[in-house]
C-alpha cells in the first residue's frame, strides 16, 4: 500500500500519449511555496530512429509558481502539446 507521500507524488505527475510522442508532466514543490511546472517530451515511435527526448524543462515559464499542483500540471501538459505541434510544423 502506498504511503501518503507516495500518493501525493503520484498525483503530481502525469503521462500522456500523443501520436508518436509521450509527455511527462510534473508539478514540483517550489522552494518558497506553491508548485512549478516541469515537462519532458519523448518521441517514442516513428521516424525510423530510436526514441529520443525532444523537449525538456524543469522551469517551464521561467519557474512561475502556481498555487495548486493541478494548475502546474495543466500548464506543463499545455507546453508539452505546444512542443509537439512545433516539432511537427518544423518537420513538414
PDB file of N, CA, C and O in Angstrom:
ATOM      1  N   UNK A   1       0.837  -1.183   0.000  1.00  0.00           N
ATOM      2  CA  UNK A   1       0.000   0.000   0.000  1.00  0.00           C
ATOM      3  C   UNK A   1       0.883   1.247   0.000  1.00  0.00           C
ATOM      4  O   UNK A   1       1.890   1.304   0.706  1.00  0.00           O
ATOM      5  N   UNK A   2       0.497   2.244  -0.797  1.00  0.00           N
ATOM      6  CA  UNK A   2       1.291   3.460  -0.939  1.00  0.00           C
ATOM      7  C   UNK A   2       1.143   4.364   0.284  1.00  0.00           C
ATOM      8  O   UNK A   2       0.074   4.452   0.888  1.00  0.00           O
ATOM      9  N   UNK A   3       2.234   5.027   0.627  1.00  0.00           N
ATOM     10  CA  UNK A   3       2.198   5.989   1.733  1.00  0.00           C
ATOM     11  C   UNK A   3       1.541   7.278   1.240  1.00  0.00           C
ATOM     12  O   UNK A   3       1.323   7.449   0.041  1.00  0.00           O
ATOM     13  N   UNK A   4       1.228   8.177   2.164  1.00  0.00           N
ATOM     14  CA  UNK A   4       0.625   9.458   1.801  1.00  0.00           C
ATOM     15  C   UNK A   4       1.569  10.252   0.891  1.00  0.00           C
ATOM     16  O   UNK A   4       1.121  10.889  -0.062  1.00  0.00           O
ATOM     17  N   UNK A   5       2.873  10.213   1.184  1.00  0.00           N
ATOM     18  CA  UNK A   5       3.846  10.937   0.357  1.00  0.00           C
ATOM     19  C   UNK A   5       3.896  10.354  -1.052  1.00  0.00           C
ATOM     20  O   UNK A   5       3.988  11.102  -2.025  1.00  0.00           O
ATOM     21  N   UNK A   6       3.836   9.023  -1.173  1.00  0.00           N
ATOM     22  CA  UNK A   6       3.849   8.393  -2.489  1.00  0.00           C
ATOM     23  C   UNK A   6       2.583   8.737  -3.266  1.00  0.00           C
ATOM     24  O   UNK A   6       2.649   8.965  -4.474  1.00  0.00           O
ATOM     25  N   UNK A   7       1.440   8.779  -2.601  1.00  0.00           N
ATOM     26  CA  UNK A   7       0.187   9.155  -3.264  1.00  0.00           C
ATOM     27  C   UNK A   7       0.252  10.590  -3.758  1.00  0.00           C
ATOM     28  O   UNK A   7      -0.187  10.889  -4.868  1.00  0.00           O
ATOM     29  N   UNK A   8       0.805  11.487  -2.929  1.00  0.00           N
ATOM     30  CA  UNK A   8       0.918  12.891  -3.329  1.00  0.00           C
ATOM     31  C   UNK A   8       1.841  13.021  -4.537  1.00  0.00           C
ATOM     32  O   UNK A   8       1.532  13.756  -5.475  1.00  0.00           O
ATOM     33  N   UNK A   9       2.974  12.312  -4.523  1.00  0.00           N
ATOM     34  CA  UNK A   9       3.891  12.357  -5.651  1.00  0.00           C
ATOM     35  C   UNK A   9       3.195  11.869  -6.911  1.00  0.00           C
ATOM     36  O   UNK A   9       3.311  12.502  -7.960  1.00  0.00           O
ATOM     37  N   UNK A  10       2.479  10.765  -6.830  1.00  0.00           N
ATOM     38  CA  UNK A  10       1.784  10.222  -7.992  1.00  0.00           C
ATOM     39  C   UNK A  10       0.761  11.214  -8.525  1.00  0.00           C
ATOM     40  O   UNK A  10       0.608  11.351  -9.739  1.00  0.00           O
ATOM     41  N   UNK A  11       0.063  11.904  -7.639  1.00  0.00           N
ATOM     42  CA  UNK A  11      -0.958  12.855  -8.071  1.00  0.00           C
ATOM     43  C   UNK A  11      -0.323  14.079  -8.732  1.00  0.00           C
ATOM     44  O   UNK A  11      -1.003  14.797  -9.466  1.00  0.00           O
ATOM     45  N   UNK A  12       0.961  14.331  -8.489  1.00  0.00           N
ATOM     46  CA  UNK A  12       1.621  15.492  -9.062  1.00  0.00           C
ATOM     47  C   UNK A  12       2.397  15.172 -10.330  1.00  0.00           C
ATOM     48  O   UNK A  12       3.145  16.015 -10.826  1.00  0.00           O
ATOM     49  N   UNK A  13       2.229  13.967 -10.861  1.00  0.00           N
ATOM     50  CA  UNK A  13       2.865  13.557 -12.104  1.00  0.00           C
ATOM     51  C   UNK A  13       1.823  12.974 -13.047  1.00  0.00           C
ATOM     52  O   UNK A  13       0.923  12.247 -12.625  1.00  0.00           O
ATOM     53  N   UNK A  14       1.957  13.301 -14.329  1.00  0.00           N
ATOM     54  CA  UNK A  14       1.055  12.720 -15.321  1.00  0.00           C
ATOM     55  C   UNK A  14       1.837  12.364 -16.570  1.00  0.00           C
ATOM     56  O   UNK A  14       2.860  12.972 -16.887  1.00  0.00           O
ATOM     57  N   UNK A  15       1.333  11.371 -17.261  1.00  0.00           N
ATOM     58  CA  UNK A  15       1.941  10.897 -18.501  1.00  0.00           C
ATOM     59  C   UNK A  15       0.832  10.823 -19.544  1.00  0.00           C
ATOM     60  O   UNK A  15      -0.250  10.304 -19.271  1.00  0.00           O
ATOM     61  N   UNK A  16       1.106  11.347 -20.749  1.00  0.00           N
ATOM     62  CA  UNK A  16       0.120  11.326 -21.832  1.00  0.00           C
ATOM     63  C   UNK A  16       0.758  10.863 -23.124  1.00  0.00           C
ATOM     64  O   UNK A  16       1.876  11.262 -23.450  1.00  0.00           O
ATOM     65  N   UNK A  17       0.047  10.022 -23.860  1.00  0.00           N
ATOM     66  CA  UNK A  17       0.459   9.600 -25.199  1.00  0.00           C
ATOM     67  C   UNK A  17      -0.211  10.537 -26.198  1.00  0.00           C
ATOM     68  O   UNK A  17      -1.421  10.756 -26.132  1.00  0.00           O
ATOM     69  N   UNK A  18       0.574  11.091 -27.125  1.00  0.00           N
ATOM     70  CA  UNK A  18       0.054  11.971 -28.168  1.00  0.00           C
ATOM     71  C   UNK A  18       0.722  11.564 -29.474  1.00  0.00           C
ATOM     72  O   UNK A  18       1.842  11.986 -29.763  1.00  0.00           O
ATOM     73  N   UNK A  19       0.040  10.752 -30.254  1.00  0.00           N
ATOM     74  CA  UNK A  19       0.619  10.278 -31.510  1.00  0.00           C
ATOM     75  C   UNK A  19       1.903   9.511 -31.269  1.00  0.00           C
ATOM     76  O   UNK A  19       1.920   8.525 -30.533  1.00  0.00           O
ATOM     77  N   UNK A  20       2.984   9.971 -31.897  1.00  0.00           N
ATOM     78  CA  UNK A  20       4.293   9.325 -31.760  1.00  0.00           C
ATOM     79  C   UNK A  20       5.050   9.802 -30.524  1.00  0.00           C
ATOM     80  O   UNK A  20       6.215   9.446 -30.342  1.00  0.00           O
ATOM     81  N   UNK A  21       4.414  10.596 -29.680  1.00  0.00           N
ATOM     82  CA  UNK A  21       5.098  11.229 -28.559  1.00  0.00           C
ATOM     83  C   UNK A  21       4.477  10.842 -27.212  1.00  0.00           C
ATOM     84  O   UNK A  21       3.317  10.435 -27.131  1.00  0.00           O
ATOM     85  N   UNK A  22       5.274  10.980 -26.178  1.00  0.00           N
ATOM     86  CA  UNK A  22       4.799  10.797 -24.805  1.00  0.00           C
ATOM     87  C   UNK A  22       5.221  12.031 -24.015  1.00  0.00           C
ATOM     88  O   UNK A  22       6.383  12.436 -24.035  1.00  0.00           O
ATOM     89  N   UNK A  23       4.252  12.615 -23.322  1.00  0.00           N
ATOM     90  CA  UNK A  23       4.507  13.788 -22.480  1.00  0.00           C
ATOM     91  C   UNK A  23       4.548  13.334 -21.031  1.00  0.00           C
ATOM     92  O   UNK A  23       3.638  12.652 -20.558  1.00  0.00           O
ATOM     93  N   UNK A  24       5.608  13.716 -20.330  1.00  0.00           N
ATOM     94  CA  UNK A  24       5.717  13.509 -18.890  1.00  0.00           C
ATOM     95  C   UNK A  24       5.621  14.893 -18.255  1.00  0.00           C
ATOM     96  O   UNK A  24       6.475  15.746 -18.498  1.00  0.00           O
ATOM     97  N   UNK A  25       4.593  15.121 -17.448  1.00  0.00           N
ATOM     98  CA  UNK A  25       4.384  16.429 -16.827  1.00  0.00           C
ATOM     99  C   UNK A  25       4.427  16.286 -15.320  1.00  0.00           C
ATOM    100  O   UNK A  25       4.019  15.266 -14.764  1.00  0.00           O
ATOM    101  N   UNK A  26       4.930  17.328 -14.665  1.00  0.00           N
ATOM    102  CA  UNK A  26       5.012  17.283 -13.214  1.00  0.00           C
ATOM    103  C   UNK A  26       4.753  18.634 -12.588  1.00  0.00           C
ATOM    104  O   UNK A  26       5.026  19.680 -13.175  1.00  0.00           O
ATOM    105  N   UNK A  27       4.219  18.585 -11.380  1.00  0.00           N
ATOM    106  CA  UNK A  27       4.069  19.767 -10.535  1.00  0.00           C
ATOM    107  C   UNK A  27       5.043  19.579  -9.386  1.00  0.00           C
ATOM    108  O   UNK A  27       4.836  18.729  -8.520  1.00  0.00           O
ATOM    109  N   UNK A  28       6.104  20.372  -9.377  1.00  0.00           N
ATOM    110  CA  UNK A  28       7.168  20.222  -8.397  1.00  0.00           C
ATOM    111  C   UNK A  28       6.992  21.225  -7.264  1.00  0.00           C
ATOM    112  O   UNK A  28       6.637  22.379  -7.503  1.00  0.00           O
ATOM    113  N   UNK A  29       7.237  20.790  -6.037  1.00  0.00           N
ATOM    114  CA  UNK A  29       7.173  21.709  -4.898  1.00  0.00           C
ATOM    115  C   UNK A  29       8.188  22.823  -5.099  1.00  0.00           C
ATOM    116  O   UNK A  29       9.365  22.564  -5.351  1.00  0.00           O
ATOM    117  N   UNK A  30       7.725  24.067  -4.987  1.00  0.00           N
ATOM    118  CA  UNK A  30       8.617  25.226  -5.114  1.00  0.00           C
ATOM    119  C   UNK A  30       9.231  25.546  -3.754  1.00  0.00           C
ATOM    120  O   UNK A  30       8.610  25.330  -2.713  1.00  0.00           O
ATOM    121  N   UNK A  31      10.436  26.054  -3.776  1.00  0.00           N
ATOM    122  CA  UNK A  31      11.171  26.337  -2.538  1.00  0.00           C
ATOM    123  C   UNK A  31      10.430  27.324  -1.631  1.00  0.00           C
ATOM    124  O   UNK A  31      10.471  27.188  -0.408  1.00  0.00           O
ATOM    125  N   UNK A  32       9.765  28.302  -2.212  1.00  0.00           N
ATOM    126  CA  UNK A  32       9.071  29.315  -1.402  1.00  0.00           C
ATOM    127  C   UNK A  32       7.559  29.161  -1.448  1.00  0.00           C
ATOM    128  O   UNK A  32       6.818  30.138  -1.338  1.00  0.00           O
ATOM    129  N   UNK A  33       7.112  27.924  -1.611  1.00  0.00           N
ATOM    130  CA  UNK A  33       5.675  27.649  -1.624  1.00  0.00           C
ATOM    131  C   UNK A  33       5.127  27.527  -3.027  1.00  0.00           C
ATOM    132  O   UNK A  33       5.689  28.069  -3.979  1.00  0.00           O
ATOM    133  N   UNK A  34       4.044  26.823  -3.144  1.00  0.00           N
ATOM    134  CA  UNK A  34       3.417  26.603  -4.436  1.00  0.00           C
ATOM    135  C   UNK A  34       4.100  25.497  -5.217  1.00  0.00           C
ATOM    136  O   UNK A  34       4.825  24.675  -4.658  1.00  0.00           O
ATOM    137  N   UNK A  35       3.856  25.491  -6.514  1.00  0.00           N
ATOM    138  CA  UNK A  35       4.357  24.433  -7.389  1.00  0.00           C
ATOM    139  C   UNK A  35       4.876  25.041  -8.683  1.00  0.00           C
ATOM    140  O   UNK A  35       4.320  26.021  -9.179  1.00  0.00           O
ATOM    141  N   UNK A  36       5.930  24.468  -9.226  1.00  0.00           N
ATOM    142  CA  UNK A  36       6.404  24.841 -10.546  1.00  0.00           C
ATOM    143  C   UNK A  36       6.089  23.706 -11.511  1.00  0.00           C
ATOM    144  O   UNK A  36       5.952  22.550 -11.110  1.00  0.00           O
ATOM    145  N   UNK A  37       5.979  24.055 -12.783  1.00  0.00           N
ATOM    146  CA  UNK A  37       5.655  23.074 -13.813  1.00  0.00           C
ATOM    147  C   UNK A  37       6.934  22.561 -14.454  1.00  0.00           C
ATOM    148  O   UNK A  37       7.860  23.327 -14.721  1.00  0.00           O
ATOM    149  N   UNK A  38       6.973  21.264 -14.694  1.00  0.00           N
ATOM    150  CA  UNK A  38       8.090  20.628 -15.390  1.00  0.00           C
ATOM    151  C   UNK A  38       7.516  19.697 -16.449  1.00  0.00           C
ATOM    152  O   UNK A  38       6.459  19.097 -16.256  1.00  0.00           O
ATOM    153  N   UNK A  39       8.227  19.584 -17.573  1.00  0.00           N
ATOM    154  CA  UNK A  39       7.728  18.739 -18.659  1.00  0.00           C
ATOM    155  C   UNK A  39       8.898  18.146 -19.437  1.00  0.00           C
ATOM    156  O   UNK A  39       9.948  18.769 -19.592  1.00  0.00           O
ATOM    157  N   UNK A  40       8.685  16.933 -19.916  1.00  0.00           N
ATOM    158  CA  UNK A  40       9.639  16.302 -20.822  1.00  0.00           C
ATOM    159  C   UNK A  40       8.820  15.584 -21.884  1.00  0.00           C
ATOM    160  O   UNK A  40       7.860  14.882 -21.568  1.00  0.00           O
ATOM    161  N   UNK A  41       9.204  15.762 -23.144  1.00  0.00           N
ATOM    162  CA  UNK A  41       8.503  15.143 -24.269  1.00  0.00           C
ATOM    163  C   UNK A  41       9.469  14.184 -24.953  1.00  0.00           C
ATOM    164  O   UNK A  41      10.587  14.557 -25.308  1.00  0.00           O
ATOM    165  N   UNK A  42       9.025  12.952 -25.132  1.00  0.00           N
ATOM    166  CA  UNK A  42       9.819  11.929 -25.816  1.00  0.00           C
ATOM    167  C   UNK A  42       9.122  11.540 -27.109  1.00  0.00           C
ATOM    168  O   UNK A  42       7.903  11.377 -27.142  1.00  0.00           O
ATOM    169  N   UNK A  43       9.906  11.392 -28.180  1.00  0.00           N
ATOM    170  CA  UNK A  43       9.369  10.754 -29.376  1.00  0.00           C
ATOM    171  C   UNK A  43       9.600   9.269 -29.142  1.00  0.00           C
ATOM    172  O   UNK A  43      10.739   8.832 -28.979  1.00  0.00           O
ATOM    173  N   UNK A  44       8.532   8.501 -29.125  1.00  0.00           N
ATOM    174  CA  UNK A  44       8.643   7.079 -28.792  1.00  0.00           C
ATOM    175  C   UNK A  44       8.403   6.161 -29.989  1.00  0.00           C
ATOM    176  O   UNK A  44       8.705   4.969 -29.930  1.00  0.00           O
ATOM    177  N   UNK A  45       7.863   6.713 -31.068  1.00  0.00           N
ATOM    178  CA  UNK A  45       7.604   5.929 -32.276  1.00  0.00           C
ATOM    179  C   UNK A  45       7.861   6.798 -33.499  1.00  0.00           C
ATOM    180  O   UNK A  45       7.918   8.025 -33.405  1.00  0.00           O
ATOM    181  N   UNK A  46       8.011   6.152 -34.632  1.00  0.00           N
ATOM    182  CA  UNK A  46       8.120   6.857 -35.899  1.00  0.00           C
ATOM    183  C   UNK A  46       9.542   7.283 -36.235  1.00  0.00           C
ATOM    184  O   UNK A  46      10.465   7.104 -35.440  1.00  0.00           O
ATOM    185  N   UNK A  47       9.698   7.838 -37.404  1.00  0.00           N
ATOM    186  CA  UNK A  47      10.945   8.405 -37.919  1.00  0.00           C
ATOM    187  C   UNK A  47      12.065   7.383 -38.062  1.00  0.00           C
ATOM    188  O   UNK A  47      13.208   7.771 -38.305  1.00  0.00           O
ATOM    189  N   UNK A  48      11.779   6.087 -37.920  1.00  0.00           N
ATOM    190  CA  UNK A  48      12.786   5.025 -38.084  1.00  0.00           C
ATOM    191  C   UNK A  48      14.071   5.315 -37.320  1.00  0.00           C
ATOM    192  O   UNK A  48      15.166   5.014 -37.795  1.00  0.00           O
ATOM    193  N   UNK A  49      13.931   5.900 -36.134  1.00  0.00           N
ATOM    194  CA  UNK A  49      15.065   6.206 -35.279  1.00  0.00           C
ATOM    195  C   UNK A  49      14.743   5.744 -33.863  1.00  0.00           C
ATOM    196  O   UNK A  49      13.577   5.537 -33.529  1.00  0.00           O
ATOM    197  N   UNK A  50      15.765   5.582 -33.029  1.00  0.00           N
ATOM    198  CA  UNK A  50      15.483   5.195 -31.643  1.00  0.00           C
ATOM    199  C   UNK A  50      14.745   6.310 -30.914  1.00  0.00           C
ATOM    200  O   UNK A  50      14.842   7.471 -31.311  1.00  0.00           O
ATOM    201  N   UNK A  51      14.007   5.980 -29.854  1.00  0.00           N
ATOM    202  CA  UNK A  51      13.312   7.009 -29.076  1.00  0.00           C
ATOM    203  C   UNK A  51      14.278   8.101 -28.621  1.00  0.00           C
ATOM    204  O   UNK A  51      15.457   7.842 -28.380  1.00  0.00           O
ATOM    205  N   UNK A  52      13.762   9.324 -28.508  1.00  0.00           N
ATOM    206  CA  UNK A  52      14.606  10.430 -28.085  1.00  0.00           C
ATOM    207  C   UNK A  52      13.804  11.479 -27.321  1.00  0.00           C
ATOM    208  O   UNK A  52      12.592  11.603 -27.499  1.00  0.00           O
ATOM    209  N   UNK A  53      14.487  12.221 -26.482  1.00  0.00           N
ATOM    210  CA  UNK A  53      13.892  13.367 -25.790  1.00  0.00           C
ATOM    211  C   UNK A  53      13.894  14.523 -26.778  1.00  0.00           C
ATOM    212  O   UNK A  53      14.940  14.879 -27.320  1.00  0.00           O
ATOM    213  N   UNK A  54      12.719  15.111 -27.016  1.00  0.00           N
ATOM    214  CA  UNK A  54      12.639  16.220 -27.969  1.00  0.00           C
ATOM    215  C   UNK A  54      12.438  17.567 -27.279  1.00  0.00           C
ATOM    216  O   UNK A  54      12.642  18.616 -27.889  1.00  0.00           O
ATOM    217  N   UNK A  55      12.037  17.538 -26.009  1.00  0.00           N
ATOM    218  CA  UNK A  55      11.898  18.784 -25.250  1.00  0.00           C
ATOM    219  C   UNK A  55      11.944  18.441 -23.771  1.00  0.00           C
ATOM    220  O   UNK A  55      11.386  17.432 -23.338  1.00  0.00           O
ATOM    221  N   UNK A  56      12.618  19.294 -22.996  1.00  0.00           N
ATOM    222  CA  UNK A  56      12.698  19.068 -21.559  1.00  0.00           C
ATOM    223  C   UNK A  56      12.905  20.389 -20.844  1.00  0.00           C
ATOM    224  O   UNK A  56      13.760  21.185 -21.233  1.00  0.00           O
ATOM    225  N   UNK A  57      12.121  20.625 -19.795  1.00  0.00           N
ATOM    226  CA  UNK A  57      12.307  21.826 -18.979  1.00  0.00           C
ATOM    227  C   UNK A  57      11.766  21.575 -17.580  1.00  0.00           C
ATOM    228  O   UNK A  57      10.625  21.145 -17.415  1.00  0.00           O
ATOM    229  N   UNK A  58      12.583  21.845 -16.585  1.00  0.00           N
ATOM    230  CA  UNK A  58      12.098  21.745 -15.207  1.00  0.00           C
ATOM    231  C   UNK A  58      11.772  23.127 -14.649  1.00  0.00           C
ATOM    232  O   UNK A  58      11.479  23.269 -13.462  1.00  0.00           O
ATOM    233  N   UNK A  59      11.824  24.145 -15.510  1.00  0.00           N
ATOM    234  CA  UNK A  59      11.460  25.500 -15.105  1.00  0.00           C
ATOM    235  C   UNK A  59      10.571  26.122 -16.182  1.00  0.00           C
ATOM    236  O   UNK A  59      10.867  27.196 -16.706  1.00  0.00           O
ATOM    237  N   UNK A  60       9.491  25.438 -16.497  1.00  0.00           N
ATOM    238  CA  UNK A  60       8.564  25.925 -17.512  1.00  0.00           C
ATOM    239  C   UNK A  60       8.086  27.322 -17.112  1.00  0.00           C
ATOM    240  O   UNK A  60       7.775  27.569 -15.947  1.00  0.00           O
ATOM    241  N   UNK A  61       8.033  28.219 -18.073  1.00  0.00           N
ATOM    242  CA  UNK A  61       7.591  29.600 -17.852  1.00  0.00           C
ATOM    243  C   UNK A  61       8.461  30.322 -16.828  1.00  0.00           C
ATOM    244  O   UNK A  61       7.963  31.092 -16.006  1.00  0.00           O
ATOM    245  N   UNK A  62       9.748  30.066 -16.888  1.00  0.00           N
ATOM    246  CA  UNK A  62      10.687  30.781 -16.029  1.00  0.00           C
ATOM    247  C   UNK A  62      10.557  30.453 -14.562  1.00  0.00           C
ATOM    248  O   UNK A  62      10.978  31.241 -13.715  1.00  0.00           O
ATOM    249  N   UNK A  63       9.986  29.311 -14.242  1.00  0.00           N
ATOM    250  CA  UNK A  63       9.835  28.929 -12.841  1.00  0.00           C
ATOM    251  C   UNK A  63       8.644  29.575 -12.155  1.00  0.00           C
ATOM    252  O   UNK A  63       8.587  29.620 -10.926  1.00  0.00           O
ATOM    253  N   UNK A  64       7.683  30.082 -12.941  1.00  0.00           N
ATOM    254  CA  UNK A  64       6.468  30.670 -12.351  1.00  0.00           C
ATOM    255  C   UNK A  64       5.870  29.693 -11.340  1.00  0.00           C
ATOM    256  O   UNK A  64       5.793  28.491 -11.598  1.00  0.00           O
ATOM    257  N   UNK A  65       5.449  30.215 -10.189  1.00  0.00           N
ATOM    258  CA  UNK A  65       4.851  29.357  -9.159  1.00  0.00           C
ATOM    259  C   UNK A  65       3.329  29.382  -9.275  1.00  0.00           C
ATOM    260  O   UNK A  65       2.708  30.436  -9.410  1.00  0.00           O
ATOM    261  N   UNK A  66       2.753  28.182  -9.218  1.00  0.00           N
ATOM    262  CA  UNK A  66       1.304  28.009  -9.236  1.00  0.00           C
ATOM    263  C   UNK A  66       0.850  27.653  -7.830  1.00  0.00           C
ATOM    264  O   UNK A  66       1.568  26.971  -7.099  1.00  0.00           O
ATOM    265  N   UNK A  67      -0.335  28.107  -7.446  1.00  0.00           N
ATOM    266  CA  UNK A  67      -0.848  27.806  -6.106  1.00  0.00           C
ATOM    267  C   UNK A  67      -1.199  26.336  -5.932  1.00  0.00           C
ATOM    268  O   UNK A  67      -0.975  25.754  -4.870  1.00  0.00           O
ATOM    269  N   UNK A  68      -1.754  25.741  -6.986  1.00  0.00           N
ATOM    270  CA  UNK A  68      -2.233  24.353  -6.890  1.00  0.00           C
ATOM    271  C   UNK A  68      -1.464  23.453  -7.849  1.00  0.00           C
ATOM    272  O   UNK A  68      -1.105  23.882  -8.945  1.00  0.00           O
ATOM    273  N   UNK A  69      -1.209  22.217  -7.451  1.00  0.00           N
ATOM    274  CA  UNK A  69      -0.495  21.306  -8.353  1.00  0.00           C
ATOM    275  C   UNK A  69      -1.260  21.047  -9.651  1.00  0.00           C
ATOM    276  O   UNK A  69      -0.645  20.853 -10.699  1.00  0.00           O
ATOM    277  N   UNK A  70      -2.576  21.042  -9.595  1.00  0.00           N
ATOM    278  CA  UNK A  70      -3.368  20.798 -10.807  1.00  0.00           C
ATOM    279  C   UNK A  70      -3.114  21.880 -11.855  1.00  0.00           C
ATOM    280  O   UNK A  70      -3.055  21.578 -13.047  1.00  0.00           O
ATOM    281  N   UNK A  71      -2.965  23.118 -11.434  1.00  0.00           N
ATOM    282  CA  UNK A  71      -2.699  24.218 -12.372  1.00  0.00           C
ATOM    283  C   UNK A  71      -1.315  24.063 -12.996  1.00  0.00           C
ATOM    284  O   UNK A  71      -1.147  24.287 -14.195  1.00  0.00           O
ATOM    285  N   UNK A  72      -0.331  23.682 -12.195  1.00  0.00           N
ATOM    286  CA  UNK A  72       1.021  23.462 -12.721  1.00  0.00           C
ATOM    287  C   UNK A  72       1.025  22.299 -13.709  1.00  0.00           C
ATOM    288  O   UNK A  72       1.689  22.371 -14.743  1.00  0.00           O
ATOM    289  N   UNK A  73       0.300  21.241 -13.406  1.00  0.00           N
ATOM    290  CA  UNK A  73       0.218  20.091 -14.319  1.00  0.00           C
ATOM    291  C   UNK A  73      -0.443  20.478 -15.641  1.00  0.00           C
ATOM    292  O   UNK A  73       0.042  20.112 -16.712  1.00  0.00           O
ATOM    293  N   UNK A  74      -1.545  21.215 -15.566  1.00  0.00           N
ATOM    294  CA  UNK A  74      -2.223  21.655 -16.796  1.00  0.00           C
ATOM    295  C   UNK A  74      -1.267  22.473 -17.664  1.00  0.00           C
ATOM    296  O   UNK A  74      -1.201  22.290 -18.880  1.00  0.00           O
ATOM    297  N   UNK A  75      -0.531  23.373 -17.021  1.00  0.00           N
ATOM    298  CA  UNK A  75       0.404  24.216 -17.760  1.00  0.00           C
ATOM    299  C   UNK A  75       1.516  23.370 -18.391  1.00  0.00           C
ATOM    300  O   UNK A  75       1.868  23.577 -19.553  1.00  0.00           O
ATOM    301  N   UNK A  76       2.062  22.431 -17.638  1.00  0.00           N
ATOM    302  CA  UNK A  76       3.118  21.560 -18.160  1.00  0.00           C
ATOM    303  C   UNK A  76       2.608  20.751 -19.359  1.00  0.00           C
ATOM    304  O   UNK A  76       3.314  20.617 -20.358  1.00  0.00           O
ATOM    305  N   UNK A  77       1.401  20.217 -19.267  1.00  0.00           N
ATOM    306  CA  UNK A  77       0.824  19.459 -20.384  1.00  0.00           C
ATOM    307  C   UNK A  77       0.611  20.357 -21.598  1.00  0.00           C
ATOM    308  O   UNK A  77       0.874  19.943 -22.728  1.00  0.00           O
ATOM    309  N   UNK A  78       0.138  21.584 -21.375  1.00  0.00           N
ATOM    310  CA  UNK A  78      -0.044  22.529 -22.480  1.00  0.00           C
ATOM    311  C   UNK A  78       1.284  22.800 -23.191  1.00  0.00           C
ATOM    312  O   UNK A  78       1.342  22.812 -24.420  1.00  0.00           O
ATOM    313  N   UNK A  79       2.339  23.014 -22.420  1.00  0.00           N
ATOM    314  CA  UNK A  79       3.657  23.271 -23.005  1.00  0.00           C
ATOM    315  C   UNK A  79       4.136  22.030 -23.770  1.00  0.00           C
ATOM    316  O   UNK A  79       4.726  22.155 -24.844  1.00  0.00           O
ATOM    317  N   UNK A  80       3.889  20.849 -23.230  1.00  0.00           N
ATOM    318  CA  UNK A  80       4.248  19.622 -23.934  1.00  0.00           C
ATOM    319  C   UNK A  80       3.537  19.502 -25.273  1.00  0.00           C
ATOM    320  O   UNK A  80       4.152  19.131 -26.273  1.00  0.00           O
ATOM    321  N   UNK A  81       2.241  19.814 -25.297  1.00  0.00           N
ATOM    322  CA  UNK A  81       1.476  19.781 -26.552  1.00  0.00           C
ATOM    323  C   UNK A  81       2.026  20.818 -27.537  1.00  0.00           C
ATOM    324  O   UNK A  81       2.130  20.542 -28.732  1.00  0.00           O
ATOM    325  N   UNK A  82       2.379  22.011 -27.041  1.00  0.00           N
ATOM    326  CA  UNK A  82       2.948  23.044 -27.910  1.00  0.00           C
ATOM    327  C   UNK A  82       4.275  22.580 -28.515  1.00  0.00           C
ATOM    328  O   UNK A  82       4.541  22.826 -29.691  1.00  0.00           O
ATOM    329  N   UNK A  83       5.099  21.916 -27.720  1.00  0.00           N
ATOM    330  CA  UNK A  83       6.386  21.410 -28.216  1.00  0.00           C
ATOM    331  C   UNK A  83       6.175  20.393 -29.336  1.00  0.00           C
ATOM    332  O   UNK A  83       6.918  20.378 -30.317  1.00  0.00           O
ATOM    333  N   UNK A  84       5.163  19.549 -29.182  1.00  0.00           N
ATOM    334  CA  UNK A  84       4.857  18.551 -30.223  1.00  0.00           C
ATOM    335  C   UNK A  84       4.379  19.245 -31.489  1.00  0.00           C
ATOM    336  O   UNK A  84       4.832  18.915 -32.585  1.00  0.00           O
ATOM    337  N   UNK A  85       3.466  20.206 -31.351  1.00  0.00           N
ATOM    338  CA  UNK A  85       2.960  20.924 -32.538  1.00  0.00           C
ATOM    339  C   UNK A  85       4.092  21.644 -33.261  1.00  0.00           C
ATOM    340  O   UNK A  85       4.152  21.626 -34.490  1.00  0.00           O
ATOM    341  N   UNK A  86       4.989  22.276 -32.509  1.00  0.00           N
ATOM    342  CA  UNK A  86       6.112  22.980 -33.119  1.00  0.00           C
ATOM    343  C   UNK A  86       7.029  22.003 -33.858  1.00  0.00           C
ATOM    344  O   UNK A  86       7.461  22.277 -34.978  1.00  0.00           O
ATOM    345  N   UNK A  87       7.318  20.879 -33.235  1.00  0.00           N
ATOM    346  CA  UNK A  87       8.186  19.881 -33.873  1.00  0.00           C
ATOM    347  C   UNK A  87       7.543  19.360 -35.151  1.00  0.00           C
ATOM    348  O   UNK A  87       8.228  19.195 -36.161  1.00  0.00           O
ATOM    349  N   UNK A  88       6.250  19.100 -35.126  1.00  0.00           N
ATOM    350  CA  UNK A  88       5.560  18.607 -36.323  1.00  0.00           C
ATOM    351  C   UNK A  88       5.521  19.667 -37.416  1.00  0.00           C
ATOM    352  O   UNK A  88       5.639  19.349 -38.599  1.00  0.00           O
ATOM    353  N   UNK A  89       5.354  20.933 -37.020  1.00  0.00           N
ATOM    354  CA  UNK A  89       5.325  22.022 -38.006  1.00  0.00           C
ATOM    355  C   UNK A  89       6.684  22.182 -38.688  1.00  0.00           C
ATOM    356  O   UNK A  89       6.749  22.417 -39.895  1.00  0.00           O
ATOM    357  N   UNK A  90       7.765  22.057 -37.923  1.00  0.00           N
ATOM    358  CA  UNK A  90       9.113  22.174 -38.469  1.00  0.00           C
ATOM    359  C   UNK A  90       9.413  21.005 -39.403  1.00  0.00           C
ATOM    360  O   UNK A  90      10.087  21.168 -40.420  1.00  0.00           O
ATOM    361  N   UNK A  91       8.901  19.816 -39.044  1.00  0.00           N
ATOM    362  CA  UNK A  91       9.169  18.616 -39.848  1.00  0.00           C
ATOM    363  C   UNK A  91       8.430  18.616 -41.171  1.00  0.00           C
ATOM    364  O   UNK A  91       8.858  17.947 -42.112  1.00  0.00           O
ATOM    365  N   UNK A  92       7.326  19.354 -41.266  1.00  0.00           N
ATOM    366  CA  UNK A  92       6.526  19.320 -42.504  1.00  0.00           C
ATOM    367  C   UNK A  92       6.901  20.422 -43.471  1.00  0.00           C
ATOM    368  O   UNK A  92       6.317  20.521 -44.550  1.00  0.00           O
TER     369      UNK A  92
END
